[in-house]
Each structure stands twice: as structure tokens, then as C-alpha cells.
């Protein structure tokens, strides 16, 4: 039997940490290494888009909620191993820029946009202390730690999601 080759990929994205009434806004992921888990709303930048614009767009697309960026929290560095559909392994270097955001209460909430690459299966508000590590992406775990301690780890973390 031929061994499947390991692939490497780097993903850089912007993500928002939004808390209201002591609950964190997360999405249920339907694609990628965090499929079936909670993740922070966010993703990659569009051409000519600023980091702030990207965070606000990703929130609208993935949660239907308009937000405004309050501040930069910092950058997280993850190495993620996961199994692709062809049963090969991908080594993902995930660089996540985190921003503190708040809901724009003047704006309407809209349905989640449907498009081929949509990876949000809906948004949910969760108390951070109730988020189980096995049910959350590395970015959510970092957000929960930041909410608890107001610090982000500078070390790269390794997460193994291979099946």
C-alpha cells in the first residue's frame, strides 16, 4: 500500500473576539481542519482589503452580525495536522491576527450569506468557561485564554486533528 504524502500549507487570517453579556460569539465550522468545531469568525483578506475591513466583512458573512473593531489583541501561531479527504495529511501553519470587536447595535442582523466557500454553519453565543477544548479551534482556545488573562502565548502551539 502506498503511503500518502504529507502536504504543507500556510494560512494567514484575521479573526474577531466579540463578547456580549459574558458570552463569546463563535461559528460552527463546516469546512477545513476545524470542521464540526467552534471557531472564531474570520478568515483571509480580499485583494486591497485592510485588516479592519476584512474582520468586519468576515463577521457579516459568517454570523450576519455587523461589528466595529475596537483594538488589536495580537497574533497567534499554530501548527495544525489534519487529514484531507484523500486520507493524506496536511501540515497547516495557521497565523491568526486577533482583534477585539463589538456588535454594532445600530446595524441589522442579516442571514448568513451562502456561497461555495462558506465555512460557517451558523453562529452561537457561548460562555467562555463552557467551551470544551476538544470542541474548539486553536483560535477559540487562544481567545478564551486572552479573555481570562489578557495575554496571548508567543509560542507556536501544535494541534493534531488527524483521524
C-alpha positions as CSV (number, residue, x, y, z in Angstrom):
1,X,0.0,0.0,0.0
2,X,1.4,3.4,-1.0
3,X,1.9,5.9,1.8
4,X,0.1,9.2,1.4
5,X,2.3,12.2,1.2
6,X,2.2,15.0,3.8
7,X,1.3,18.4,2.4
8,X,2.2,21.8,3.9
9,X,0.1,24.9,3.7
10,X,0.2,28.3,5.4
11,X,-2.9,30.3,6.1
12,X,-2.9,33.8,7.4
13,X,-6.2,35.3,8.5
14,X,-7.9,37.9,10.7
15,X,-10.4,36.9,13.4
16,X,-12.6,38.8,15.8
17,X,-13.2,38.2,19.5
18,X,-16.7,39.5,20.3
19,X,-18.1,39.3,23.8
20,X,-21.5,40.4,24.9
21,X,-23.3,39.6,28.2
22,X,-20.2,37.4,29.1
23,X,-20.6,35.2,26.0
24,X,-18.2,34.8,23.1
25,X,-19.6,34.8,19.6
26,X,-18.3,31.8,17.7
27,X,-19.3,29.9,14.5
28,X,-19.8,26.3,13.9
29,X,-17.2,25.3,11.3
30,X,-18.3,23.1,8.3
31,X,-15.1,23.0,6.3
32,X,-11.4,22.6,6.9
33,X,-9.4,21.2,9.8
34,X,-11.8,22.6,12.4
35,X,-14.9,21.1,10.8
36,X,-17.6,20.3,13.4
37,X,-15.9,22.6,16.0
38,X,-16.4,26.1,17.2
39,X,-14.2,28.7,15.5
40,X,-13.8,32.5,15.7
41,X,-15.5,34.4,12.8
42,X,-12.8,35.5,10.4
43,X,-10.6,34.4,7.5
44,X,-8.3,35.6,4.8
45,X,-8.1,39.1,3.3
46,X,-9.6,40.0,-0.1
47,X,-7.5,42.0,-2.6
48,X,-6.9,45.6,-1.4
49,X,-8.8,45.0,1.8
50,X,-7.5,46.4,5.1
51,X,-7.3,44.1,8.2
52,X,-10.2,46.1,9.8
53,X,-12.3,45.7,6.7
54,X,-11.6,42.0,6.5
55,X,-12.7,41.4,10.1
56,X,-15.9,43.3,9.6
57,X,-16.7,41.6,6.3
58,X,-16.0,38.1,7.7
59,X,-18.3,38.8,10.6
60,X,-21.1,39.8,8.3
61,X,-20.6,36.8,6.0
62,X,-20.2,34.2,8.8
63,X,-22.5,35.5,11.5
64,X,-24.8,38.0,9.8
65,X,-23.7,40.5,12.5
66,X,-22.1,43.9,11.9
67,X,-19.2,44.7,14.2
68,X,-16.8,47.5,14.7
69,X,-13.1,46.9,15.5
70,X,-12.1,48.1,19.0
71,X,-8.4,47.1,19.1
72,X,-5.7,44.7,18.0
73,X,-5.2,41.8,20.5
74,X,-2.2,40.2,18.9
75,X,-1.0,37.3,16.7
76,X,-1.3,33.6,17.3
77,X,0.8,30.9,15.6
78,X,-0.5,27.4,15.3
79,X,0.8,24.2,13.6
80,X,-2.2,22.0,12.8
81,X,-2.1,18.4,11.5
82,X,-5.3,17.2,9.8
83,X,-6.5,14.5,7.5
84,X,-7.6,15.6,4.0
85,X,-10.4,13.9,2.0
86,X,-7.9,11.8,0.1
87,X,-6.6,10.5,3.5
88,X,-3.3,12.4,3.2
89,X,-2.1,14.6,6.0
90,X,-1.8,18.4,5.8
91,X,0.6,20.3,8.0
92,X,-1.1,23.7,8.3
93,X,0.8,26.7,9.6
94,X,-2.0,28.9,10.8
95,X,-1.2,32.5,11.6
96,X,-4.2,34.3,13.2
97,X,-4.4,38.0,13.8
98,X,-6.9,38.6,16.6
99,X,-9.0,41.8,17.0
100,X,-11.4,42.8,19.8
101,X,-14.7,43.7,18.2
102,X,-18.1,44.7,19.4
103,X,-21.5,44.4,17.9
104,X,-22.7,47.5,16.0
105,X,-26.1,47.7,17.7
106,X,-27.3,50.2,15.1
107,X,-27.0,47.7,12.2
108,X,-29.4,45.0,11.3
109,X,-28.6,41.3,11.7
110,X,-28.7,39.6,8.3
111,X,-28.9,35.9,7.3
112,X,-25.6,34.2,6.8
113,X,-24.5,34.5,3.2
114,X,-24.5,31.4,1.1
115,X,-21.5,30.9,-1.4
116,X,-19.4,27.9,-2.4
117,X,-16.5,28.6,0.1
118,X,-18.8,29.5,3.1
119,X,-17.5,27.6,6.1
120,X,-19.9,28.9,8.7
121,X,-22.7,26.6,9.7
122,X,-24.2,29.3,11.9
123,X,-23.2,31.4,14.9
124,X,-23.8,30.9,18.6
125,X,-23.0,32.9,21.7
126,X,-21.3,30.7,24.4
127,X,-20.0,31.4,27.9
128,X,-16.2,31.0,27.5
129,X,-15.9,28.8,30.6
130,X,-18.3,26.3,29.0
131,X,-16.2,25.9,25.8
132,X,-14.7,22.4,25.8
133,X,-11.1,22.3,24.3
134,X,-12.0,19.3,22.1
135,X,-14.9,21.2,20.6
136,X,-12.9,24.4,19.7
137,X,-10.4,25.6,17.2
138,X,-7.0,26.8,18.4
139,X,-8.1,30.4,17.8
140,X,-11.1,30.0,20.1
141,X,-8.8,28.5,22.8
142,X,-6.5,31.5,22.5
143,X,-9.4,33.9,22.7
144,X,-10.7,32.1,25.8
145,X,-7.2,32.4,27.4
146,X,-7.0,36.1,26.4
147,X,-10.4,36.8,28.0
148,X,-9.2,35.1,31.2
149,X,-5.7,36.5,31.4
150,X,-5.4,39.4,28.8
151,X,-2.3,37.6,27.4
152,X,-1.6,35.6,24.2
153,X,1.1,33.0,24.0
154,X,4.0,33.9,21.8
155,X,5.0,30.2,21.3
156,X,3.7,28.2,18.4
157,X,1.1,25.6,19.5
158,X,0.7,22.2,17.9
159,X,-2.7,20.7,17.4
160,X,-3.2,17.2,15.9
161,X,-6.7,16.6,14.3
162,X,-5.7,13.6,12.2
163,X,-8.2,10.8,12.1
